[in-house]
């Protein structure tokens, strides 16, 4: 009887660790995807006159793991063109297939440099 309870305890403990690992996977892939998009949008050559410029971006991933920009909402046309040219159909490294055919929302903020 004692061996049975020890075996049952080991099964419960092992299965709870498996479920804990599955819950962390989507968050890690979303943060990895965000970091890859941030790297693609790094160092914009857009002049910011005051404060900051914001742009709301909606994109999805196609079956080839490429970013497909759906909409870019910004007041400045150069920002829209910059985002589309830097992101559209760029391949990203994401292993999770649950992210495909899902719409992602991201806000880009371009701040005025401190020394300008």
C-alpha positions as CSV (number, residue, x, y, z in Angstrom):
1,X,0.0,0.0,0.0
2,X,2.9,2.4,0.8
3,X,4.5,1.7,-2.5
4,X,1.2,2.5,-4.3
5,X,0.9,5.9,-2.6
6,X,4.5,6.7,-3.4
7,X,3.9,5.8,-7.1
8,X,0.7,7.8,-7.2
9,X,2.5,10.8,-5.7
10,X,5.3,10.5,-8.3
11,X,2.7,10.4,-11.2
12,X,0.9,13.5,-9.9
13,X,4.1,15.4,-9.4
14,X,5.4,14.4,-12.8
15,X,2.2,15.3,-14.7
16,X,1.9,18.7,-13.0
17,X,5.4,19.6,-14.1
18,X,4.5,18.7,-17.7
19,X,1.5,21.0,-17.6
20,X,3.5,23.8,-16.1
21,X,6.0,23.6,-19.0
22,X,3.2,23.8,-21.6
23,X,1.8,27.0,-20.1
24,X,5.1,28.9,-20.4
25,X,5.6,28.1,-24.1
26,X,3.2,30.6,-25.7
27,X,4.4,33.4,-23.6
28,X,8.0,32.7,-24.5
29,X,7.3,32.5,-28.2
30,X,5.2,35.7,-28.1
31,X,8.0,37.5,-26.3
32,X,10.5,36.0,-28.8
33,X,8.3,37.3,-31.7
34,X,8.1,40.7,-30.1
35,X,11.9,40.9,-29.8
36,X,12.4,39.8,-33.4
37,X,9.9,42.5,-34.6
38,X,11.7,45.1,-32.4
39,X,15.0,44.1,-34.0
40,X,13.6,44.5,-37.5
41,X,12.3,48.0,-36.6
42,X,15.5,49.1,-34.9
43,X,17.1,52.5,-35.8
44,X,14.5,54.3,-37.8
45,X,15.7,57.2,-39.9
46,X,12.6,59.3,-39.2
47,X,12.9,62.8,-37.9
48,X,10.8,63.4,-34.8
49,X,10.1,67.1,-34.3
50,X,8.5,67.0,-30.8
51,X,7.7,64.3,-28.3
52,X,7.1,61.0,-29.9
53,X,5.4,59.4,-32.9
54,X,3.2,56.3,-32.3
55,X,2.0,53.7,-34.7
56,X,-0.4,50.8,-34.1
57,X,0.6,47.8,-36.1
58,X,-1.6,44.7,-36.8
59,X,0.2,41.7,-38.3
60,X,-0.1,38.0,-38.7
61,X,2.2,35.1,-39.5
62,X,1.6,33.1,-42.7
63,X,2.4,29.4,-43.1
64,X,6.0,30.1,-44.1
65,X,6.7,31.9,-40.8
66,X,6.7,35.3,-42.5
67,X,5.2,38.5,-41.1
68,X,2.2,39.9,-43.1
69,X,1.4,43.5,-42.1
70,X,-2.4,43.9,-42.1
71,X,-2.7,47.6,-41.0
72,X,-0.5,50.4,-39.7
73,X,-2.3,53.3,-38.0
74,X,-0.2,56.4,-37.8
75,X,-0.5,60.1,-38.7
76,X,2.8,60.2,-40.6
77,X,3.1,58.5,-44.0
78,X,6.9,58.0,-43.7
79,X,6.3,55.9,-40.5
80,X,3.8,53.7,-42.3
81,X,6.1,53.2,-45.3
82,X,9.0,52.4,-42.9
83,X,7.1,49.8,-41.0
84,X,5.7,48.1,-44.1
85,X,9.1,48.0,-45.8
86,X,10.9,46.6,-42.7
87,X,8.3,44.0,-41.6
88,X,6.3,42.8,-44.6
89,X,7.2,39.2,-45.6
90,X,10.2,39.1,-43.3
91,X,10.9,35.6,-42.0
92,X,10.9,35.1,-38.2
93,X,12.0,32.2,-36.2
94,X,9.0,31.0,-34.2
95,X,8.6,27.3,-33.3
96,X,5.0,27.4,-32.0
97,X,2.5,26.8,-34.8
98,X,-0.4,28.2,-32.6
99,X,0.8,31.7,-33.5
100,X,0.1,31.2,-37.2
101,X,-3.2,32.7,-38.5
102,X,-3.5,34.8,-35.4
103,X,-3.6,38.6,-35.5
104,X,-1.0,40.4,-33.3
105,X,-1.2,44.0,-32.1
106,X,1.9,46.0,-31.4
107,X,2.4,49.7,-30.7
108,X,5.6,51.4,-32.0
109,X,6.8,54.5,-30.3
110,X,9.6,56.6,-31.9
111,X,10.9,59.1,-29.4
112,X,12.8,62.3,-30.1
113,X,16.5,61.8,-29.3
114,X,17.7,63.5,-26.1
115,X,20.6,65.3,-27.8
116,X,18.5,66.8,-30.6
